Amino acid sequence: MPVPVPRQRNAPVAETAPGGATGSDLTLLVIEDDPAGTLSVPELLDASGTRVRIRTARNLTEAERLLTDDVHCVLVDLALPGRTQDEELGALKHVLRLAPRHAVLALTASGDTELAAEAVRVGAQDHLVREELDARLLTRAVRYAVERKRADAAQVKLAESRLRAQENARLERGLLPTPLLEGSDLRFAARYRPGRSRALLGGDFYDTVRTPDGTVHAMIGDVCGHGPDEAALGVELRIAWRALTFAGLCGDELLSTLQRVLEHERESDEIFATLCTVDIAPDGRRAGLCLAGHPAPLIARHGRAAHLLPYDDDGGPALGLLPRARWPRRQVELGGVWSLMMYTDGLIEGRQGPATRQRLGQEGMLAMVNRQLAAGLDGEALLEAAVGEVREMNGGELTDDVAVLLLSRHAKPA
């Protein structure tokens, strides 16, 4: 049965489509394999001012060629004799796969209510009845289908955004945990700022715990890369570090075990992670330090300028680079009153100014922190000022994630 040419019918009241589509031109692609039934007019215009330009395709192959980005809606004729319902729905499903971002309408015969309902169920925005088709109905159906498709796409994006936010929160809980320092006189502060254009948190992670013997263990690390896989690997390494630390592992034995965890969990042999671990004695005056390809922490002692903790040969390699690597543990004297700052390389890789390509580096970071210490900043305020100034010097958001951890020991009251 041929598709009738829609009859132009004057409407006394202009209709307004949802979303403000009134007056905007739309393009409709009609798929109908009966040559005598294709629409014989190039465009339709209704009283609302909407102009619908019409293209016709006699088969799916021709439709694929005509389905360009400027097409807003596709009308699929399902009311053809000699076809089973499965064949008609198969053609519609093919169009839906072919045009996932386009609005799709199904054209059915008046008695085909079951086919019409099934067409909407499988994904068509609406259905039209052949015997009732005219210009006003068609233009309105096209406008409403386009707006409904846009609304559906907006809902999908909103749902995806919510899922990303939930995933972000789960990763944040894993990467940025609550420190376990009950019974310790050390003060803890931390800051994390993801780099720009991050859909999820990056691979930076840290943790701090106090074991039953009174030793405070702290670590900070960075998995290379910034995607969800790297973030998930960072969570796994942090959880493994906490479990192994409570099990009594330390230094080279701990890092060797973490390397085996990374090798087992990583997606590619090219993935590695840098790590800095510190174990502070119960009296708070001494610490053991291990570096695995990570920048050395800085220490600020009472009345003295902050400086980097010395480390012979820069420690061992990053985890995942060498199968039989070793990570020496260096003993460090902390003193009575001190602040120890551990950080990822995002803090030192920002530029020294918006107009220069020169990196801040460790020396620039030291000068910045010493200025802030001289201004009386400490704890959370110090970290907030440090991260803020690095971002300001860079001239905007940093390209890499930044994680900073600060442990401080102040003089006990008499």
HELIX and SHEET records of a PDB file:
HELIX    1   1 PRO A   35  GLY A   37  5                                   3    
HELIX    2   2 LEU A   60  LEU A   66  1                                   7    
HELIX    3   3 GLN A   85  LEU A   98  1                                  14    
HELIX    4   4 THR A  113  VAL A  122  1                                  10    
HELIX    5   5 ARG A  130  GLU A  132  5                                   3    
HELIX    6   6 ALA A  135  LEU A  175  1                                  41    
HELIX    7   7 PRO A  228  PHE A  246  1                                  19    
HELIX    8   8 GLY A  251  GLU A  265  1                                  15    
HELIX    9   9 ASP A  312  ASP A  314  5                                   3    
HELIX   10  10 ASP A  345  LEU A  347  5                                   3    
HELIX   11  11 GLY A  361  ALA A  374  1                                  14    
HELIX   12  12 GLY A  379  ASN A  394  1                                  16    
SHEET    1   A 6 GLU A  43  LEU A  45  0                                        
SHEET    2   A 6 ARG A  51  ALA A  57 -1                                        
SHEET    3   A 6 LEU A  26  ILE A  31  1                                        
SHEET    4   A 6 CYS A  73  ASP A  77  1                                        
SHEET    5   A 6 ALA A 103  THR A 108  1                                        
SHEET    6   A 6 ASP A 126  VAL A 129  1                                        
SHEET    1   B 5 ARG A 187  ARG A 193  0                                        
SHEET    2   B 5 VAL A 402  ARG A 409 -1                                        
SHEET    3   B 5 TRP A 338  TYR A 343 -1                                        
SHEET    4   B 5 LEU A 298  ARG A 301 -1                                        
SHEET    5   B 5 HIS A 307  LEU A 308 -1                                        
SHEET    1   C 5 ASP A 204  ARG A 210  0                                        
SHEET    2   C 5 VAL A 216  VAL A 223 -1                                        
SHEET    3   C 5 ALA A 273  ILE A 280 -1                                        
SHEET    4   C 5 ARG A 286  ALA A 292 -1                                        
SHEET    5   C 5 ARG A 330  GLU A 333 -1                                        
END                                                                             
